[in-house]
Amino acid sequence: MLAPPADEEPEVALVRWGILMHPSGDMHLAGLRADREAKGRISTALVRIDAAAGEAETRSGRRYRLVGEPDDDIAFEVAVIAWGYVNAVVTYPISAEEARLRLEEPPSPFMN
């Protein structure tokens, strides 16, 4: 099931969350919704993250509140359910700090 558009659901709180790097270079949040018991969620690509403040924003414009500590195992399980095993295994977890640094890097002049 697809998530509602960001203008209908502008903020989502995630617990047991993690960040997954896709081979495309996009980074996605994955975790469990804080407001719905055991309901997994995977975001569109991240555009900003501040783990210390517990905040992130995605390409869709949705804001995420990051509650508690990251949990890479749950993030991967959510990805398997959302994307299927074959697509999820090509991702790998990265730290919030690594994601922040990657998002702040200026684009390479050699990349399209």
DODOLUM-535045 format. One record per residue: residue number from 0; y negated, x, z negated of N, C-alpha, C in turn. Coordinates in steps of 0.2 Angstrom, whole numbers, plus 5000, padded with zeros to 4 digits. Example, Ala and Ser with C-alpha at 12.3 -4.5 7.8 and 13.67 -1.06 7.14 Angstrom:
2
+-----+------+------+------+------+------+------+------+------+------+
| num |  n_v |  n_u |  n_w | ca_v | ca_u | ca_w |  c_v |  c_u |  c_w |
+-----+------+------+------+------+------+------+------+------+------+
|   0 | 5028 | 5066 | 4961 | 5022 | 5062 | 4961 | 5016 | 5066 | 4961 |
|   1 | 5011 | 5064 | 4965 | 5005 | 5068 | 4964 | 5000 | 5064 | 4961 |
+-----+------+------+------+------+------+------+------+------+------+
END
This chain:
112
+-----+------+------+------+------+------+------+------+------+------+
| num |  n_v |  n_u |  n_w | ca_v | ca_u | ca_w |  c_v |  c_u |  c_w |
+-----+------+------+------+------+------+------+------+------+------+
|   0 | 5006 | 5004 | 5000 | 5000 | 5000 | 5000 | 4994 | 5004 | 5000 |
|   1 | 4989 | 5003 | 5004 | 4983 | 5007 | 5005 | 4978 | 5005 | 4999 |
|   2 | 4974 | 5009 | 4997 | 4969 | 5008 | 4992 | 4964 | 5004 | 4995 |
|   3 | 4960 | 5000 | 4991 | 4954 | 4997 | 4994 | 4949 | 5002 | 4996 |
|   4 | 4944 | 5000 | 5000 | 4939 | 5004 | 5002 | 4935 | 5006 | 4996 |
|   5 | 4932 | 5012 | 4996 | 4928 | 5015 | 4991 | 4922 | 5010 | 4988 |
|   6 | 4919 | 5007 | 4993 | 4914 | 5002 | 4991 | 4916 | 4996 | 4987 |
|   7 | 4923 | 4995 | 4987 | 4926 | 4989 | 4983 | 4929 | 4992 | 4976 |
|   8 | 4930 | 4998 | 4976 | 4933 | 5002 | 4971 | 4930 | 5009 | 4970 |
|   9 | 4924 | 5009 | 4968 | 4920 | 5016 | 4968 | 4923 | 5021 | 4964 |
|  10 | 4926 | 5019 | 4958 | 4929 | 5024 | 4953 | 4936 | 5023 | 4951 |
|  11 | 4940 | 5028 | 4950 | 4947 | 5027 | 4948 | 4948 | 5033 | 4943 |
|  12 | 4951 | 5031 | 4937 | 4952 | 5036 | 4932 | 4960 | 5038 | 4933 |
|  13 | 4961 | 5044 | 4933 | 4968 | 5047 | 4934 | 4970 | 5051 | 4927 |
|  14 | 4976 | 5050 | 4925 | 4979 | 5054 | 4920 | 4985 | 5058 | 4923 |
|  15 | 4987 | 5063 | 4920 | 4993 | 5067 | 4922 | 4992 | 5069 | 4930 |
|  16 | 4986 | 5071 | 4931 | 4984 | 5072 | 4938 | 4985 | 5080 | 4940 |
|  17 | 4984 | 5081 | 4946 | 4985 | 5088 | 4949 | 4982 | 5088 | 4956 |
|  18 | 4981 | 5094 | 4958 | 4978 | 5095 | 4965 | 4983 | 5098 | 4969 |
|  19 | 4984 | 5095 | 4975 | 4989 | 5097 | 4980 | 4985 | 5100 | 4986 |
|  20 | 4987 | 5106 | 4988 | 4984 | 5109 | 4994 | 4989 | 5107 | 5000 |
|  21 | 4986 | 5104 | 5005 | 4990 | 5103 | 5011 | 4989 | 5108 | 5016 |
|  22 | 4994 | 5109 | 5021 | 4993 | 5115 | 5026 | 4987 | 5114 | 5030 |
|  23 | 4984 | 5108 | 5031 | 4978 | 5107 | 5035 | 4972 | 5111 | 5031 |
|  24 | 4973 | 5112 | 5025 | 4967 | 5115 | 5021 | 4964 | 5110 | 5016 |
|  25 | 4966 | 5103 | 5018 | 4963 | 5098 | 5013 | 4967 | 5098 | 5007 |
|  26 | 4963 | 5096 | 5001 | 4965 | 5096 | 4995 | 4965 | 5089 | 4992 |
|  27 | 4970 | 5087 | 4989 | 4970 | 5080 | 4987 | 4972 | 5079 | 4980 |
|  28 | 4969 | 5074 | 4976 | 4971 | 5073 | 4969 | 4977 | 5068 | 4970 |
|  29 | 4981 | 5069 | 4965 | 4987 | 5065 | 4964 | 4988 | 5064 | 4957 |
|  30 | 4990 | 5058 | 4955 | 4991 | 5057 | 4947 | 4993 | 5050 | 4946 |
|  31 | 4992 | 5048 | 4940 | 4994 | 5041 | 4938 | 4987 | 5037 | 4936 |
|  32 | 4986 | 5031 | 4938 | 4980 | 5028 | 4936 | 4980 | 5026 | 4929 |
|  33 | 4974 | 5027 | 4926 | 4974 | 5026 | 4919 | 4974 | 5019 | 4917 |
|  34 | 4972 | 5015 | 4922 | 4971 | 5007 | 4920 | 4977 | 5003 | 4922 |
|  35 | 4982 | 5007 | 4925 | 4988 | 5003 | 4927 | 4994 | 5007 | 4925 |
|  36 | 4999 | 5005 | 4921 | 5004 | 5009 | 4919 | 5009 | 5011 | 4924 |
|  37 | 5009 | 5018 | 4925 | 5014 | 5021 | 4929 | 5012 | 5020 | 4937 |
|  38 | 5006 | 5018 | 4938 | 5004 | 5017 | 4945 | 5002 | 5023 | 4948 |
|  39 | 5005 | 5026 | 4953 | 5003 | 5032 | 4956 | 4997 | 5032 | 4961 |
|  40 | 4994 | 5037 | 4962 | 4988 | 5037 | 4966 | 4987 | 5044 | 4969 |
|  41 | 4986 | 5044 | 4976 | 4984 | 5050 | 4979 | 4978 | 5049 | 4983 |
|  42 | 4973 | 5054 | 4983 | 4966 | 5053 | 4985 | 4966 | 5055 | 4993 |
|  43 | 4960 | 5053 | 4996 | 4959 | 5056 | 5002 | 4956 | 5063 | 5000 |
|  44 | 4954 | 5067 | 5005 | 4953 | 5074 | 5004 | 4947 | 5075 | 4999 |
|  45 | 4948 | 5080 | 4995 | 4942 | 5082 | 4990 | 4936 | 5085 | 4993 |
|  46 | 4930 | 5083 | 4991 | 4924 | 5086 | 4993 | 4921 | 5089 | 4987 |
|  47 | 4922 | 5087 | 4981 | 4919 | 5090 | 4975 | 4923 | 5089 | 4969 |
|  48 | 4924 | 5094 | 4965 | 4927 | 5094 | 4959 | 4924 | 5098 | 4953 |
|  49 | 4924 | 5095 | 4947 | 4921 | 5098 | 4941 | 4926 | 5096 | 4936 |
|  50 | 4931 | 5100 | 4935 | 4937 | 5098 | 4930 | 4934 | 5098 | 4923 |
|  51 | 4929 | 5103 | 4922 | 4927 | 5103 | 4915 | 4923 | 5097 | 4913 |
|  52 | 4920 | 5094 | 4918 | 4917 | 5087 | 4917 | 4921 | 5081 | 4918 |
|  53 | 4927 | 5083 | 4921 | 4932 | 5078 | 4922 | 4930 | 5073 | 4928 |
|  54 | 4927 | 5076 | 4933 | 4924 | 5072 | 4939 | 4927 | 5075 | 4945 |
|  55 | 4928 | 5071 | 4950 | 4929 | 5073 | 4957 | 4927 | 5068 | 4962 |
|  56 | 4925 | 5070 | 4968 | 4924 | 5065 | 4973 | 4928 | 5067 | 4979 |
|  57 | 4929 | 5062 | 4983 | 4933 | 5063 | 4989 | 4929 | 5061 | 4995 |
|  58 | 4932 | 5062 | 5001 | 4929 | 5061 | 5008 | 4927 | 5054 | 5008 |
|  59 | 4931 | 5049 | 5006 | 4930 | 5042 | 5006 | 4924 | 5040 | 5002 |
|  60 | 4921 | 5044 | 4998 | 4916 | 5043 | 4994 | 4918 | 5040 | 4987 |
|  61 | 4924 | 5040 | 4986 | 4927 | 5037 | 4979 | 4926 | 5043 | 4974 |
|  62 | 4924 | 5041 | 4968 | 4923 | 5046 | 4962 | 4930 | 5045 | 4958 |
|  63 | 4932 | 5050 | 4955 | 4938 | 5050 | 4951 | 4936 | 5053 | 4944 |
|  64 | 4938 | 5050 | 4939 | 4937 | 5053 | 4932 | 4944 | 5056 | 4931 |
|  65 | 4944 | 5062 | 4929 | 4950 | 5066 | 4927 | 4951 | 5066 | 4920 |
|  66 | 4956 | 5062 | 4917 | 4957 | 5061 | 4910 | 4963 | 5066 | 4908 |
|  67 | 4962 | 5070 | 4903 | 4967 | 5074 | 4900 | 4968 | 5080 | 4905 |
|  68 | 4974 | 5084 | 4903 | 4976 | 5090 | 4907 | 4979 | 5088 | 4913 |
|  69 | 4979 | 5093 | 4918 | 4983 | 5092 | 4924 | 4990 | 5093 | 4923 |
|  70 | 4994 | 5089 | 4927 | 5001 | 5089 | 4927 | 5004 | 5090 | 4934 |
|  71 | 5005 | 5096 | 4936 | 5008 | 5097 | 4943 | 5014 | 5093 | 4945 |
|  72 | 5019 | 5093 | 4940 | 5025 | 5089 | 4941 | 5024 | 5082 | 4943 |
|  73 | 5020 | 5079 | 4939 | 5019 | 5072 | 4941 | 5015 | 5071 | 4947 |
|  74 | 5010 | 5075 | 4948 | 5006 | 5075 | 4955 | 5011 | 5076 | 4961 |
|  75 | 5016 | 5080 | 4960 | 5021 | 5081 | 4966 | 5025 | 5075 | 4967 |
|  76 | 5027 | 5072 | 4961 | 5031 | 5066 | 4961 | 5027 | 5060 | 4965 |
|  77 | 5021 | 5060 | 4963 | 5017 | 5054 | 4966 | 5016 | 5056 | 4974 |
|  78 | 5015 | 5062 | 4976 | 5015 | 5064 | 4983 | 5022 | 5062 | 4986 |
|  79 | 5027 | 5063 | 4983 | 5034 | 5062 | 4986 | 5034 | 5054 | 4987 |
|  80 | 5032 | 5050 | 4983 | 5032 | 5043 | 4983 | 5027 | 5041 | 4989 |
|  81 | 5021 | 5043 | 4989 | 5016 | 5041 | 4993 | 5017 | 5044 | 5000 |
|  82 | 5019 | 5050 | 5001 | 5020 | 5053 | 5008 | 5027 | 5054 | 5010 |
|  83 | 5032 | 5053 | 5006 | 5039 | 5055 | 5008 | 5040 | 5062 | 5006 |
|  84 | 5046 | 5063 | 5005 | 5048 | 5070 | 5003 | 5047 | 5075 | 5008 |
|  85 | 5048 | 5074 | 5015 | 5047 | 5079 | 5020 | 5040 | 5081 | 5020 |
|  86 | 5035 | 5076 | 5020 | 5028 | 5078 | 5020 | 5025 | 5081 | 5013 |
|  87 | 5028 | 5079 | 5008 | 5026 | 5082 | 5001 | 5028 | 5089 | 5000 |
|  88 | 5034 | 5091 | 5003 | 5036 | 5098 | 5001 | 5032 | 5103 | 5005 |
|  89 | 5028 | 5101 | 5010 | 5023 | 5106 | 5013 | 5017 | 5107 | 5009 |
|  90 | 5016 | 5103 | 5003 | 5010 | 5104 | 4999 | 5012 | 5109 | 4993 |
|  91 | 5007 | 5111 | 4990 | 5008 | 5115 | 4984 | 5002 | 5114 | 4979 |
|  92 | 5004 | 5115 | 4973 | 4998 | 5114 | 4968 | 4994 | 5119 | 4968 |
|  93 | 4987 | 5118 | 4966 | 4982 | 5123 | 4965 | 4978 | 5121 | 4959 |
|  94 | 4975 | 5126 | 4956 | 4971 | 5124 | 4950 | 4964 | 5121 | 4952 |
|  95 | 4961 | 5117 | 4947 | 4955 | 5114 | 4948 | 4950 | 5120 | 4950 |
|  96 | 4950 | 5125 | 4947 | 4945 | 5131 | 4948 | 4946 | 5133 | 4955 |
|  97 | 4952 | 5134 | 4958 | 4953 | 5136 | 4964 | 4951 | 5131 | 4969 |
|  98 | 4952 | 5125 | 4968 | 4949 | 5120 | 4972 | 4942 | 5120 | 4973 |
|  99 | 4939 | 5120 | 4967 | 4931 | 5121 | 4967 | 4929 | 5127 | 4971 |
| 100 | 4932 | 5132 | 4970 | 4929 | 5138 | 4974 | 4930 | 5137 | 4981 |
| 101 | 4936 | 5134 | 4983 | 4937 | 5133 | 4990 | 4932 | 5128 | 4993 |
| 102 | 4930 | 5123 | 4989 | 4925 | 5118 | 4992 | 4918 | 5121 | 4992 |
| 103 | 4917 | 5126 | 4988 | 4910 | 5129 | 4988 | 4910 | 5135 | 4994 |
| 104 | 4915 | 5137 | 4997 | 4915 | 5142 | 5002 | 4911 | 5140 | 5008 |
| 105 | 4907 | 5144 | 5011 | 4904 | 5142 | 5017 | 4909 | 5142 | 5022 |
| 106 | 4908 | 5137 | 5027 | 4913 | 5137 | 5033 | 4913 | 5144 | 5037 |
| 107 | 4919 | 5146 | 5039 | 4919 | 5152 | 5043 | 4916 | 5150 | 5050 |
| 108 | 4912 | 5155 | 5053 | 4910 | 5154 | 5059 | 4915 | 5154 | 5065 |
| 109 | 4921 | 5156 | 5063 | 4927 | 5157 | 5068 | 4931 | 5151 | 5068 |
| 110 | 4930 | 5146 | 5063 | 4934 | 5140 | 5063 | 4930 | 5134 | 5066 |
| 111 | 4933 | 5129 | 5069 | 4930 | 5123 | 5072 | 4928 | 5119 | 5067 |
+-----+------+------+------+------+------+------+------+------+------+
END
